[in-house]
Amino acid sequence: MPRKSAQKGGAPLLAADTPYLLYRSFFALPKSIKGATGAPVNALLGAINALVQAVEEHSPRAVVLTFGQDAADYRVDLFPGYHAERPPMPEELAAQWNVAPELFEMFGWSVYERPGYEADDVLGSLALAEAERGGQSLLMTGDRDMYQCVGDSCRVLYVGARGKGPEVLDAAEVESRYGVPPALVPDLIALRGDPSDGIPGARGIGPKTAAELLRRHGSLEAALENPIGETKRVMHALREQAGELRAFKDVATLRRLDVEPPPDAPTNWAAGAAAAEAFGMNALARRLAGIAEARGA
């Protein structure tokens, strides 16, 4: 059962990692799902269904769909191997990607993107900006790197493998899963590595050892400055890879961008139904029309 949002301070801003939702849906749903033009709409359909579920469960004050580059410029500059092994976007997904912003905006949702950065940088920046205005944010993603944003004013709506419902994660849950608080997530990534991003981490140091190391020292920098007392293997990795590990942490640390959270904007269910019908997603259109009728909107 998905956990209900327990946000304080009113309805949260729901900000979604759109690249993750589109990729996840594209590979989870068959390409035989086609729209009005005869082209696949599986990525669009899956992403919208996930977003509609989130809106119904958490009643956000507004919805933001974030986009971005596959690899942020600063991350590639810091570590050329970042995302280096990722395959190109499939053509059938690219076609849906290109029309996604226009379709999402028909629902009354905002679309944010910043050149040179990834969607997660935009997500993290929105969470900070929303906190500064006294609001709460709910970040919808399947990227565990976003755990670093979790705190009193921000939670992650983690969308994992298909078939398992999304979960709302607070700081206590992040620490329970990772063994470190949200602020140390970039330190942990630097030490243990992240194969999905191409970050190798420290040689011979796995997730458990990395978390234990951070709990003892309090940060990656403190461990690098004083590795005395660690095993020979760990001391060697910290001393020999100090520069690399600092760079890995920098790669894993989100950048603060100048973003302004949107004003309150309820989802336009009727307009969304019309848009879904125009795209040939008829079952979705009927579902949305039913929500619109039930809500009188």
LINTA-V666279 format. One record per backbone hydrogen bond with DSSP energy under -1.0 kcal/mol. CO is the residue of the C=O (numbers start at 1). NH is the residue of the N-H. If there is no record, write none. Layout:
{{CO & NH} {CO & NH}}
This chain:
{{12 & 61} {13 & 138} {14 & 64} {15 & 140} {16 & 18} {16 & 66} {17 & 21} {18 & 22} {19 & 23} {20 & 24} {21 & 25} {22 & 26} {23 & 27} {24 & 28} {25 & 29} {30 & 33} {33 & 41} {35 & 38} {39 & 35} {41 & 45} {42 & 46} {43 & 47} {44 & 48} {45 & 49} {46 & 50} {47 & 51} {48 & 52} {49 & 53} {50 & 54} {51 & 55} {52 & 56} {53 & 57} {54 & 58} {55 & 59} {61 & 265} {62 & 14} {63 & 110} {64 & 16} {65 & 112} {66 & 18} {72 & 76} {73 & 77} {74 & 78} {75 & 79} {79 & 82} {81 & 84} {83 & 86} {90 & 94} {91 & 95} {93 & 97} {94 & 98} {96 & 100} {99 & 103} {100 & 104} {101 & 105} {104 & 107} {104 & 109} {105 & 108} {107 & 268} {110 & 65} {112 & 67} {114 & 117} {116 & 73} {117 & 69} {118 & 122} {119 & 123} {120 & 124} {121 & 125} {122 & 126} {123 & 127} {124 & 128} {125 & 129} {126 & 130} {127 & 131} {128 & 132} {129 & 133} {130 & 135} {131 & 134} {136 & 13} {137 & 155} {138 & 15} {139 & 157} {140 & 17} {141 & 159} {143 & 146} {144 & 147} {145 & 148} {146 & 149} {147 & 150} {153 & 137} {154 & 151} {155 & 139} {156 & 158} {156 & 169} {157 & 141} {158 & 167} {161 & 164} {167 & 158} {169 & 156} {170 & 174} {171 & 175} {172 & 176} {173 & 177} {174 & 178} {175 & 179} {181 & 184} {182 & 185} {184 & 188} {185 & 189} {186 & 190} {187 & 191} {188 & 192} {189 & 193} {191 & 202} {194 & 197} {194 & 199} {197 & 83} {199 & 194} {202 & 205} {206 & 210} {207 & 211} {208 & 212} {209 & 213} {210 & 214} {211 & 215} {212 & 216} {213 & 217} {214 & 218} {219 & 223} {220 & 224} {221 & 225} {222 & 226} {227 & 230} {231 & 235} {232 & 236} {233 & 237} {234 & 238} {235 & 239} {236 & 240} {237 & 241} {241 & 245} {242 & 246} {243 & 247} {244 & 248} {245 & 249} {246 & 250} {247 & 251} {248 & 252} {257 & 259} {267 & 269} {268 & 272} {269 & 273} {270 & 274} {271 & 275} {272 & 276} {273 & 277} {274 & 278} {275 & 279} {276 & 281} {277 & 280} {279 & 36} {280 & 282} {281 & 285} {282 & 286} {283 & 287} {284 & 288} {285 & 289} {286 & 290} {287 & 291} {288 & 292} {289 & 293} {290 & 294} {291 & 295} {292 & 297}}
